[in-house]
Amino acid sequence: MRLAVLIALLATPSLADGGITVQLPDDAKIAEAATPEFLTELVNANVIGMNCPGFEIDQGEWTLITGTADKVAEAIGVMDAGEYDDKFYGPAFAMLDKPESCAKEGPKIDPLIERLKAMGGDTKPIG
C-alpha cells in the first residue's frame, strides 16, 4: 500500500476505491482499542475476506475494515507504508499459504465487523 493511499484512508468517513464512503468507528474508541493485536485482526480479516471463498466481504465491509485498520495503524505509530506491509500485511498474506487459515480466520470476520459497528462504524454507503 502506498503512503498516499494510507494517508487518504485515515479520514472519517472512509472512501473505498469504488467510491463507497462508510462511517468509521469513533476516533476515541479507536484510540482505546488501538493495539498491534487489533491491527493484526483487521488486516487478517481484510486478507481472508478478499481471498477465501465462503468468507467474502463486500465493499462496505472492506471499507470499514481497511479504513479502521489505517486509523489504528496511525494511532499505534505505524506511519510508514513499508513497515505496515512488513509487520502486518506480509504475515497476513503468508498465512494464506496454510490450508487451514481460511477456516480458522474466516469465522472471525463477522464478529469483528459487529465490534466495529458497536464502536460507531457502519458498512452502509453514505453520501
C-alpha positions as CSV (number, residue, x, y, z in Angstrom):
1,M,0.0,0.0,0.0
2,R,1.4,3.3,-0.9
3,L,1.8,6.0,1.7
4,A,-0.5,8.4,-0.1
5,V,-3.3,5.8,-0.1
6,L,-2.7,5.1,3.5
7,I,-3.0,8.8,4.4
8,A,-6.1,9.2,2.2
9,L,-7.8,6.4,4.1
10,L,-7.2,7.9,7.5
11,A,-10.1,10.4,7.4
12,T,-13.5,9.6,8.7
13,P,-15.7,8.7,6.9
14,S,-13.7,6.4,4.6
15,L,-13.9,6.3,0.8
16,A,-13.2,3.0,-1.0
17,D,-11.6,2.6,-4.4
18,G,-15.1,2.1,-6.0
19,G,-16.3,5.4,-4.5
20,I,-18.2,3.9,-1.5
21,T,-17.9,6.0,1.7
22,V,-18.8,4.5,5.1
23,Q,-18.8,5.8,8.6
24,L,-15.7,4.6,10.5
25,P,-15.7,4.0,14.3
26,D,-15.4,6.9,16.7
27,D,-11.9,8.2,16.9
28,A,-11.9,7.9,20.8
29,K,-13.0,4.3,20.6
30,I,-10.3,3.5,18.0
31,A,-7.7,5.1,20.3
32,E,-8.9,2.9,23.2
33,A,-8.7,-0.2,21.1
34,A,-5.5,0.6,19.2
35,T,-3.0,-2.2,19.7
36,P,-0.8,-4.2,17.3
37,E,-3.0,-7.2,18.0
38,F,-6.2,-5.3,16.9
39,L,-4.4,-4.1,13.8
40,T,-3.5,-7.7,13.1
41,E,-7.1,-8.8,13.4
42,L,-8.2,-6.1,11.0
43,V,-5.5,-6.9,8.4
44,N,-6.2,-10.6,8.7
45,A,-9.9,-10.0,8.2
46,N,-9.2,-7.9,5.1
47,V,-6.9,-10.6,3.6
48,I,-9.1,-13.5,4.4
49,G,-12.3,-11.7,3.3
50,M,-10.7,-10.9,-0.1
51,N,-9.1,-14.3,-0.7
52,C,-11.2,-17.1,0.9
53,P,-14.3,-18.5,-0.7
54,G,-17.1,-18.6,1.7
55,F,-15.8,-15.6,3.8
56,E,-16.0,-12.9,1.2
57,I,-16.6,-9.3,2.4
58,D,-18.5,-6.7,0.4
59,Q,-17.2,-3.3,-0.5
60,G,-18.8,-1.6,2.6
61,E,-17.3,-4.2,4.9
62,W,-13.9,-3.9,3.2
63,T,-14.0,-0.1,3.5
64,L,-14.9,-0.3,7.2
65,I,-12.2,-2.8,7.9
66,T,-9.4,-1.2,6.0
67,G,-10.3,2.4,7.0
68,T,-10.3,1.3,10.6
69,A,-7.1,-0.5,10.2
70,D,-5.4,2.6,8.8
71,K,-6.7,4.7,11.7
72,V,-5.4,2.0,14.2
73,A,-2.0,2.0,12.4
74,E,-1.8,5.7,12.8
75,A,-2.8,5.5,16.5
76,I,-0.1,3.0,17.3
77,G,2.5,4.9,15.3
78,V,2.8,2.8,12.1
79,M,3.1,5.6,9.6
80,D,5.5,4.1,7.1
81,A,3.8,2.0,4.3
82,G,6.8,-0.4,4.2
83,E,6.5,-1.0,8.0
84,Y,2.8,-1.6,7.6
85,D,3.3,-4.1,4.9
86,D,6.2,-5.9,6.6
87,K,4.7,-6.2,10.0
88,F,1.0,-6.7,9.2
89,Y,0.2,-7.4,5.5
90,G,3.2,-9.6,4.8
91,P,2.3,-12.1,7.7
92,A,-1.4,-12.0,6.7
93,F,-0.7,-13.0,3.1
94,A,1.8,-15.6,4.3
95,M,-1.0,-17.0,6.4
96,L,-2.8,-17.9,3.2
97,D,-0.1,-20.5,2.4
98,K,-1.5,-22.6,5.3
99,P,-4.6,-24.6,4.1
100,E,-6.4,-24.2,7.5
101,S,-6.2,-20.4,7.5
102,C,-9.5,-19.6,5.8
103,A,-11.4,-22.0,8.0
104,K,-9.7,-20.7,11.2
105,E,-9.7,-17.0,10.5
106,G,-12.9,-16.6,8.3
107,P,-15.4,-17.0,11.1
108,K,-13.7,-14.1,13.0
109,I,-14.8,-11.6,10.3
110,D,-18.4,-11.1,11.2
111,P,-17.8,-10.6,15.0
112,L,-15.1,-8.1,14.1
113,I,-17.5,-6.2,11.8
114,E,-20.0,-6.2,14.6
115,R,-17.4,-4.9,17.0
116,L,-16.6,-2.1,14.6
117,K,-20.2,-1.2,14.3
118,A,-20.5,-1.1,18.1
119,M,-17.6,1.4,18.1
120,G,-19.7,3.7,15.8
121,G,-18.8,2.4,12.3
122,D,-21.0,1.1,9.6
123,T,-20.9,-0.8,6.3
124,K,-23.7,1.1,4.6
125,P,-22.6,3.6,2.0
126,I,-23.2,7.2,2.9
127,G,-23.3,10.3,0.8
